[in-house]
Amino acid sequence: MKFLIFYILFISQILFSFGCRYSIAKQDELESDTLFLEAVSSNATDCNAEGIRLSKSIQLDQAEVVWDKCIQTNPNEVGVHLNRLRFYFLLDEYESFKQKVSKEAPSRSSVTYTNILKELEIRLRNEERVILLDALSRVKGWELYSYEELANYYLQTGNFAYAEGYFNQILEVVPFHENALYGMADIQVQKSNWYGLLDYAKSLEVAAKKNKEFHFYFVKANYELGRYELALKWAESATAEEKTQIGFLEVWRDTLLVLKDSPRWEGLLPYYRKAVEKGYAVPESTFFPTLSKEGKDVRKASRSGRT
């Protein structure tokens, strides 16, 4: 019995010395992490170094207190903010961090937080940037910016469900938000949702102020829905810059191939050659299949149903 009591007291003392609010499952990551930064400001040098020391020695409750105080006394020290974020990130304590940011409620015009986000992007600390953006989305003034940044991140990483969710949150507030409409249109292309794509294209036709390159969506949707004549009209009315984009040229070419036995490529060639100047490497005879005799023979056989 005495041994059992001694054992419980011993274990309790160990847990207390480590700080019992957090799991230490991430101990190895904390001890070996190389991404904690030195403070730039001399005023923050001591508390920043102490925060790093306590974090790496798994004195987590004490480290939390030091990080908070260091930020309170050095609110514009980007490195300290990054280190506090790193601390919670390594512990998987995202919600605790988000609550602190919400409580601190930085202004949308905060140069410090703008620089924090920029540094995270430069350092390719993308997962941490997502956590911070999620936290800022709860702060007045940061909502739309955070939603758009998160939506674009998930769009680029191929997580279309998350991207769509954030774009929809933007459109609930600003129904004709141009960038959100472009993002949603791109998602419809990925999902092969052609009627949905037409809806977003129509909204863009009304909303687009900065970017007039929405014709591709009309061409693509109408082509996929078998409305080839309409697709061709939208292709011909596109801007010169949009016509040099390979995706646009491909669907424009495919529309002509469906509509005509012997398509004429004069209208496409100047834009194809501009695309080549930008680095596109597919030869003309391959991109335009009827330019060569072999291509014409294949095309003729295909149209007559023999292949």
C-alpha positions as a LaTeX table, in Angstrom:
\begin{tabular}{lrrr}
\hline
Residue & $x$ (\AA) & $y$ (\AA) & $z$ (\AA) \\
\hline
Met1 & 0.00 & 0.00 & 0.00 \\
Lys2 & 2.80 & 2.40 & 0.93 \\
Phe3 & 4.53 & 1.53 & $-2.34$ \\
Leu4 & 1.35 & 2.31 & $-4.29$ \\
Ile5 & 0.98 & 5.70 & $-2.60$ \\
Phe6 & 4.63 & 6.52 & $-3.27$ \\
Tyr7 & 4.24 & 5.51 & $-6.93$ \\
Ile8 & 1.16 & 7.72 & $-7.39$ \\
Leu9 & 2.92 & 10.68 & $-5.78$ \\
Phe10 & 5.98 & 10.10 & $-7.98$ \\
Ile11 & 3.92 & 10.02 & $-11.18$ \\
Ser12 & 1.96 & 13.10 & $-10.08$ \\
Gln13 & 5.17 & 15.01 & $-9.51$ \\
Ile14 & 6.43 & 14.14 & $-12.99$ \\
Leu15 & 3.15 & 15.23 & $-14.58$ \\
Phe16 & 3.21 & 18.48 & $-12.64$ \\
Ser17 & 6.77 & 19.25 & $-13.67$ \\
Phe18 & 5.81 & 18.80 & $-17.31$ \\
Gly19 & 2.63 & 20.82 & $-16.97$ \\
Cys20 & $-0.51$ & 18.72 & $-16.93$ \\
Arg21 & $-2.71$ & 20.77 & $-19.29$ \\
Tyr22 & $-1.19$ & 19.34 & $-22.44$ \\
Ser23 & $-0.31$ & 15.92 & $-23.79$ \\
Ile24 & 3.40 & 15.37 & $-24.37$ \\
Ala25 & 2.83 & 13.04 & $-27.31$ \\
Lys26 & 4.63 & 15.63 & $-29.44$ \\
Gln27 & 7.67 & 15.78 & $-27.19$ \\
Asp28 & 10.11 & 14.62 & $-29.87$ \\
Glu29 & 8.83 & 17.21 & $-32.33$ \\
Leu30 & 9.17 & 20.02 & $-29.82$ \\
Glu31 & 12.65 & 19.00 & $-28.70$ \\
Ser32 & 14.02 & 18.62 & $-32.23$ \\
Asp33 & 12.16 & 21.44 & $-34.01$ \\
Thr34 & 14.39 & 23.83 & $-35.94$ \\
Leu35 & 11.82 & 26.44 & $-36.96$ \\
Phe36 & 11.72 & 28.54 & $-33.79$ \\
Leu37 & 13.16 & 31.96 & $-34.64$ \\
Glu38 & 15.44 & 34.34 & $-32.82$ \\
Ala39 & 13.94 & 37.71 & $-31.93$ \\
Val40 & 14.92 & 40.72 & $-34.04$ \\
Ser41 & 14.14 & 43.29 & $-31.35$ \\
Ser42 & 16.57 & 43.40 & $-28.42$ \\
Asn43 & 13.61 & 43.98 & $-26.10$ \\
Ala44 & 12.19 & 40.58 & $-27.03$ \\
Thr45 & 15.46 & 38.63 & $-26.99$ \\
Asp46 & 15.26 & 37.34 & $-23.43$ \\
Cys47 & 11.60 & 36.36 & $-23.28$ \\
Asn48 & 11.74 & 34.83 & $-26.76$ \\
Ala49 & 14.76 & 32.71 & $-25.80$ \\
Glu50 & 13.02 & 31.69 & $-22.57$ \\
Gly51 & 9.90 & 30.67 & $-24.50$ \\
Ile52 & 11.97 & 28.50 & $-26.83$ \\
Arg53 & 13.85 & 26.93 & $-23.89$ \\
Leu54 & 10.68 & 26.10 & $-21.98$ \\
Ser55 & 8.98 & 24.76 & $-25.12$ \\
Lys56 & 11.86 & 22.45 & $-25.97$ \\
Ser57 & 12.21 & 21.26 & $-22.37$ \\
Ile58 & 8.46 & 20.44 & $-22.38$ \\
Gln59 & 7.60 & 22.85 & $-19.60$ \\
Leu60 & 4.46 & 23.64 & $-21.47$ \\
Asp61 & 2.34 & 25.64 & $-19.02$ \\
Gln62 & 5.30 & 27.86 & $-18.25$ \\
Ala63 & 6.09 & 28.24 & $-21.96$ \\
Glu64 & 2.52 & 29.30 & $-22.69$ \\
Val65 & 2.69 & 32.04 & $-20.07$ \\
Val66 & 6.05 & 33.28 & $-21.37$ \\
Trp67 & 4.88 & 33.41 & $-25.01$ \\
Asp68 & 1.79 & 35.40 & $-24.04$ \\
Lys69 & 3.73 & 37.88 & $-21.93$ \\
Cys70 & 6.41 & 38.22 & $-24.59$ \\
Ile71 & 3.77 & 39.16 & $-27.16$ \\
Gln72 & 2.07 & 41.57 & $-24.75$ \\
Thr73 & 5.35 & 43.44 & $-24.22$ \\
Asn74 & 6.47 & 43.11 & $-27.86$ \\
Pro75 & 3.20 & 43.16 & $-29.88$ \\
Asn76 & 4.93 & 44.03 & $-33.17$ \\
Glu77 & 7.67 & 41.38 & $-32.97$ \\
Val78 & 6.76 & 39.06 & $-35.86$ \\
Gly79 & 9.22 & 36.36 & $-34.79$ \\
Val80 & 7.60 & 35.98 & $-31.38$ \\
His81 & 4.16 & 35.64 & $-32.97$ \\
Leu82 & 5.54 & 32.99 & $-35.31$ \\
Asn83 & 7.11 & 31.12 & $-32.40$ \\
Arg84 & 3.90 & 31.13 & $-30.37$ \\
Leu85 & 2.03 & 29.79 & $-33.39$ \\
Arg86 & 4.72 & 27.14 & $-33.86$ \\
Phe87 & 4.37 & 26.13 & $-30.21$ \\
Tyr88 & 0.63 & 25.48 & $-30.51$ \\
Phe89 & 1.00 & 23.93 & $-33.96$ \\
Leu90 & 3.47 & 21.31 & $-32.71$ \\
Leu91 & 1.13 & 20.51 & $-29.82$ \\
Asp92 & $-1.91$ & 20.23 & $-32.13$ \\
Glu93 & $-3.56$ & 22.79 & $-29.86$ \\
Tyr94 & $-5.10$ & 24.78 & $-32.69$ \\
Glu95 & $-8.21$ & 25.88 & $-30.84$ \\
Ser96 & $-6.23$ & 27.36 & $-27.97$ \\
Phe97 & $-4.24$ & 29.45 & $-30.43$ \\
Lys98 & $-7.33$ & 30.56 & $-32.33$ \\
Gln99 & $-8.99$ & 31.72 & $-29.12$ \\
Lys100 & $-5.95$ & 33.85 & $-28.27$ \\
Val101 & $-5.98$ & 35.53 & $-31.70$ \\
Ser102 & $-9.73$ & 36.13 & $-31.43$ \\
Lys103 & $-9.26$ & 37.70 & $-28.00$ \\
Glu104 & $-6.40$ & 39.90 & $-29.20$ \\
Ala105 & $-8.57$ & 40.94 & $-32.19$ \\
Pro106 & $-5.90$ & 42.54 & $-34.40$ \\
Ser107 & $-7.05$ & 45.33 & $-36.70$ \\
Arg108 & $-7.48$ & 44.47 & $-40.38$ \\
Ser109 & $-4.90$ & 47.17 & $-41.10$ \\
Ser110 & $-2.37$ & 45.54 & $-38.75$ \\
Val111 & 1.03 & 45.62 & $-40.43$ \\
Thr112 & 2.25 & 43.04 & $-37.92$ \\
Tyr113 & $-0.32$ & 40.42 & $-38.87$ \\
Thr114 & 0.09 & 41.17 & $-42.56$ \\
Asn115 & 3.80 & 40.49 & $-42.14$ \\
Ile116 & 3.15 & 37.32 & $-40.14$ \\
Leu117 & 1.04 & 35.93 & $-42.97$ \\
Lys118 & 3.66 & 36.98 & $-45.52$ \\
Glu119 & 6.47 & 35.32 & $-43.54$ \\
Leu120 & 4.51 & 32.09 & $-43.23$ \\
Glu121 & 3.97 & 32.10 & $-47.00$ \\
Ile122 & 7.65 & 32.81 & $-47.74$ \\
Arg123 & 8.78 & 30.10 & $-45.31$ \\
Leu124 & 6.30 & 27.61 & $-46.83$ \\
Arg125 & 4.71 & 27.06 & $-43.44$ \\
Asn126 & 1.37 & 26.58 & $-45.16$ \\
Glu127 & $-0.42$ & 24.51 & $-42.53$ \\
Glu128 & 0.36 & 27.11 & $-39.89$ \\
Arg129 & $-0.82$ & 29.85 & $-42.21$ \\
Val130 & $-4.14$ & 28.02 & $-42.59$ \\
Ile131 & $-4.51$ & 27.87 & $-38.80$ \\
Leu132 & $-3.83$ & 31.59 & $-38.48$ \\
Leu133 & $-6.24$ & 32.46 & $-41.30$ \\
Asp134 & $-8.92$ & 30.34 & $-39.66$ \\
Ala135 & $-8.32$ & 32.25 & $-36.43$ \\
Leu136 & $-8.46$ & 35.61 & $-38.22$ \\
Ser137 & $-11.72$ & 34.64 & $-39.96$ \\
Arg138 & $-13.31$ & 35.04 & $-36.50$ \\
Val139 & $-12.02$ & 38.59 & $-36.13$ \\
Lys140 & $-14.11$ & 41.50 & $-37.40$ \\
Gly141 & $-12.68$ & 42.95 & $-40.60$ \\
Trp142 & $-10.64$ & 39.88 & $-41.48$ \\
Glu143 & $-13.50$ & 37.58 & $-42.51$ \\
Leu144 & $-13.63$ & 38.01 & $-46.30$ \\
Tyr145 & $-9.85$ & 38.18 & $-46.67$ \\
Ser146 & $-9.41$ & 35.00 & $-44.64$ \\
Tyr147 & $-12.16$ & 33.12 & $-46.48$ \\
Glu148 & $-10.65$ & 34.03 & $-49.85$ \\
Glu149 & $-7.11$ & 33.06 & $-48.83$ \\
Leu150 & $-8.34$ & 29.74 & $-47.41$ \\
Ala151 & $-10.49$ & 29.06 & $-50.48$ \\
Asn152 & $-7.58$ & 29.70 & $-52.85$ \\
Tyr153 & $-5.28$ & 27.50 & $-50.76$ \\
Tyr154 & $-7.69$ & 24.56 & $-50.86$ \\
Leu155 & $-8.38$ & 25.14 & $-54.55$ \\
Gln156 & $-4.65$ & 24.97 & $-55.30$ \\
Thr157 & $-4.21$ & 21.82 & $-53.21$ \\
Gly158 & $-7.16$ & 20.08 & $-54.89$ \\
Asn159 & $-9.47$ & 20.04 & $-51.88$ \\
Phe160 & $-12.46$ & 21.29 & $-53.82$ \\
Ala161 & $-15.03$ & 20.60 & $-51.10$ \\
Tyr162 & $-13.24$ & 22.90 & $-48.63$ \\
Ala163 & $-12.57$ & 25.51 & $-51.32$ \\
Glu164 & $-16.23$ & 25.50 & $-52.34$ \\
Gly165 & $-17.28$ & 25.94 & $-48.71$ \\
Tyr166 & $-15.15$ & 29.04 & $-48.24$ \\
Phe167 & $-16.12$ & 30.56 & $-51.60$ \\
Asn168 & $-19.77$ & 30.05 & $-50.66$ \\
Gln169 & $-19.22$ & 31.89 & $-47.38$ \\
Ile170 & $-17.89$ & 34.84 & $-49.37$ \\
Leu171 & $-20.84$ & 34.76 & $-51.79$ \\
Glu172 & $-23.31$ & 34.72 & $-48.91$ \\
Val173 & $-21.92$ & 38.11 & $-47.89$ \\
Val174 & $-21.08$ & 39.50 & $-51.35$ \\
Pro175 & $-23.19$ & 37.64 & $-53.97$ \\
Phe176 & $-21.21$ & 38.98 & $-56.95$ \\
His177 & $-17.73$ & 38.76 & $-55.46$ \\
Glu178 & $-15.61$ & 38.47 & $-58.60$ \\
Asn179 & $-12.78$ & 36.29 & $-57.32$ \\
Ala180 & $-15.16$ & 33.93 & $-55.53$ \\
Leu181 & $-17.20$ & 33.50 & $-58.72$ \\
Tyr182 & $-14.04$ & 32.66 & $-60.69$ \\
Gly183 & $-13.07$ & 30.17 & $-58.00$ \\
Met184 & $-16.48$ & 28.52 & $-58.06$ \\
Ala185 & $-16.41$ & 28.37 & $-61.85$ \\
Asp186 & $-13.03$ & 26.61 & $-61.76$ \\
Ile187 & $-14.43$ & 24.09 & $-59.28$ \\
Gln188 & $-17.40$ & 23.35 & $-61.57$ \\
Val189 & $-14.93$ & 22.58 & $-64.37$ \\
Gln190 & $-13.10$ & 20.14 & $-62.09$ \\
Lys191 & $-16.42$ & 18.54 & $-61.08$ \\
Ser192 & $-17.69$ & 18.41 & $-64.69$ \\
Asn193 & $-20.80$ & 20.25 & $-63.51$ \\
Trp194 & $-21.64$ & 21.99 & $-66.79$ \\
Tyr195 & $-25.00$ & 23.51 & $-65.84$ \\
Gly196 & $-23.47$ & 24.86 & $-62.64$ \\
Leu197 & $-20.60$ & 26.25 & $-64.70$ \\
Leu198 & $-23.04$ & 28.11 & $-66.93$ \\
Asp199 & $-24.69$ & 29.69 & $-63.88$ \\
Tyr200 & $-21.36$ & 31.01 & $-62.57$ \\
Ala201 & $-20.34$ & 32.14 & $-66.06$ \\
Lys202 & $-23.54$ & 34.18 & $-66.32$ \\
Ser203 & $-22.84$ & 35.78 & $-62.95$ \\
Leu204 & $-19.31$ & 36.61 & $-64.08$ \\
Glu205 & $-20.62$ & 38.20 & $-67.26$ \\
Val206 & $-22.45$ & 40.66 & $-64.98$ \\
Ala207 & $-19.92$ & 40.96 & $-62.16$ \\
Ala208 & $-16.52$ & 40.90 & $-63.86$ \\
Lys209 & $-14.88$ & 44.30 & $-63.57$ \\
Lys210 & $-11.13$ & 43.60 & $-63.46$ \\
Asn211 & $-10.94$ & 40.32 & $-65.37$ \\
Lys212 & $-12.92$ & 39.85 & $-68.57$ \\
Glu213 & $-11.57$ & 36.36 & $-69.24$ \\
Phe214 & $-14.75$ & 34.43 & $-68.47$ \\
His215 & $-15.54$ & 33.32 & $-72.04$ \\
Phe216 & $-13.78$ & 29.97 & $-71.56$ \\
Tyr217 & $-16.46$ & 28.93 & $-69.09$ \\
Phe218 & $-19.24$ & 29.59 & $-71.62$ \\
Val219 & $-17.30$ & 27.79 & $-74.35$ \\
Lys220 & $-16.49$ & 24.79 & $-72.16$ \\
Ala221 & $-19.99$ & 24.39 & $-70.71$ \\
Asn222 & $-21.76$ & 24.73 & $-74.05$ \\
Tyr223 & $-19.30$ & 22.38 & $-75.75$ \\
Glu224 & $-19.79$ & 19.71 & $-73.09$ \\
Leu225 & $-23.57$ & 20.13 & $-73.30$ \\
Gly226 & $-23.49$ & 19.67 & $-77.09$ \\
Arg227 & $-24.36$ & 23.29 & $-77.90$ \\
Tyr228 & $-21.53$ & 23.66 & $-80.39$ \\
Glu229 & $-22.75$ & 26.67 & $-82.36$ \\
Leu230 & $-23.23$ & 28.63 & $-79.14$ \\
Ala231 & $-19.82$ & 27.51 & $-77.88$ \\
Leu232 & $-18.25$ & 28.78 & $-81.12$ \\
Lys233 & $-19.90$ & 32.20 & $-80.76$ \\
Trp234 & $-18.51$ & 32.58 & $-77.25$ \\
Ala235 & $-15.07$ & 31.47 & $-78.43$ \\
Glu236 & $-14.99$ & 34.04 & $-81.19$ \\
Ser237 & $-16.05$ & 36.87 & $-78.83$ \\
Ala238 & $-13.31$ & 36.22 & $-76.25$ \\
Thr239 & $-10.49$ & 38.66 & $-75.55$ \\
Ala240 & $-7.21$ & 38.27 & $-77.45$ \\
Glu241 & $-5.37$ & 37.40 & $-74.23$ \\
Glu242 & $-7.85$ & 34.69 & $-73.31$ \\
Lys243 & $-7.54$ & 33.14 & $-76.77$ \\
Thr244 & $-3.82$ & 32.50 & $-76.19$ \\
Gln245 & $-4.54$ & 30.22 & $-73.22$ \\
Ile246 & $-4.06$ & 26.57 & $-74.08$ \\
Gly247 & $-7.19$ & 25.32 & $-72.33$ \\
Phe248 & $-9.25$ & 27.83 & $-74.27$ \\
Leu249 & $-7.57$ & 26.97 & $-77.60$ \\
Glu250 & $-8.15$ & 23.26 & $-77.05$ \\
Val251 & $-11.88$ & 23.54 & $-76.52$ \\
Trp252 & $-12.17$ & 26.09 & $-79.36$ \\
Arg253 & $-10.35$ & 23.65 & $-81.66$ \\
Asp254 & $-12.51$ & 20.72 & $-80.50$ \\
Thr255 & $-15.67$ & 22.72 & $-81.16$ \\
Leu256 & $-14.58$ & 23.35 & $-84.75$ \\
Leu257 & $-13.66$ & 19.68 & $-85.19$ \\
Val258 & $-17.18$ & 18.67 & $-84.19$ \\
Leu259 & $-18.88$ & 21.29 & $-86.36$ \\
Lys260 & $-16.90$ & 21.06 & $-89.59$ \\
Asp261 & $-15.57$ & 18.29 & $-91.82$ \\
Ser262 & $-12.53$ & 20.34 & $-92.78$ \\
Pro263 & $-12.04$ & 23.05 & $-90.16$ \\
Arg264 & $-10.15$ & 26.18 & $-91.11$ \\
Trp265 & $-7.54$ & 27.12 & $-88.53$ \\
Glu266 & $-6.67$ & 30.65 & $-89.64$ \\
Gly267 & $-8.55$ & 32.17 & $-86.73$ \\
Leu268 & $-6.71$ & 30.05 & $-84.15$ \\
Leu269 & $-3.18$ & 30.01 & $-85.57$ \\
Pro270 & $-2.08$ & 33.50 & $-84.42$ \\
Tyr271 & $-3.10$ & 32.71 & $-80.85$ \\
Tyr272 & $-1.56$ & 29.24 & $-80.95$ \\
Arg273 & 1.75 & 30.81 & $-82.09$ \\
Lys274 & 1.60 & 33.33 & $-79.24$ \\
Ala275 & 1.14 & 30.41 & $-76.86$ \\
Val276 & 4.22 & 28.77 & $-78.41$ \\
Glu277 & 6.17 & 31.99 & $-77.79$ \\
Lys278 & 5.21 & 31.63 & $-74.11$ \\
Gly279 & 6.61 & 28.09 & $-74.00$ \\
Tyr280 & 3.90 & 25.76 & $-75.32$ \\
Ala281 & 5.69 & 22.87 & $-77.02$ \\
Val282 & 3.06 & 20.82 & $-78.91$ \\
Pro283 & 3.74 & 20.99 & $-82.71$ \\
Glu284 & 1.17 & 22.59 & $-85.02$ \\
Ser285 & 0.60 & 19.31 & $-86.88$ \\
Thr286 & $-0.30$ & 17.63 & $-83.60$ \\
Phe287 & $-2.41$ & 20.41 & $-82.13$ \\
Phe288 & $-4.31$ & 20.92 & $-85.40$ \\
Pro289 & $-4.81$ & 17.32 & $-86.61$ \\
Thr290 & $-6.04$ & 18.18 & $-90.11$ \\
Leu291 & $-2.92$ & 20.15 & $-91.08$ \\
Ser292 & $-1.09$ & 16.97 & $-92.11$ \\
Lys293 & $-2.19$ & 14.37 & $-94.68$ \\
Glu294 & $-2.14$ & 11.66 & $-92.04$ \\
Gly295 & $-4.32$ & 13.78 & $-89.78$ \\
Lys296 & $-6.77$ & 14.46 & $-92.60$ \\
Asp297 & $-7.06$ & 10.73 & $-93.33$ \\
Val298 & $-7.71$ & 9.93 & $-89.67$ \\
Arg299 & $-10.21$ & 12.76 & $-89.49$ \\
Lys300 & $-12.03$ & 11.56 & $-92.61$ \\
Ala301 & $-12.23$ & 8.00 & $-91.30$ \\
Ser302 & $-13.43$ & 9.22 & $-87.92$ \\
Arg303 & $-16.17$ & 11.39 & $-89.39$ \\
Ser304 & $-17.41$ & 8.56 & $-91.59$ \\
Gly305 & $-17.60$ & 6.20 & $-88.60$ \\
Arg306 & $-14.85$ & 3.78 & $-89.63$ \\
Thr307 & $-12.75$ & 4.30 & $-86.44$ \\
\hline
\end{tabular}
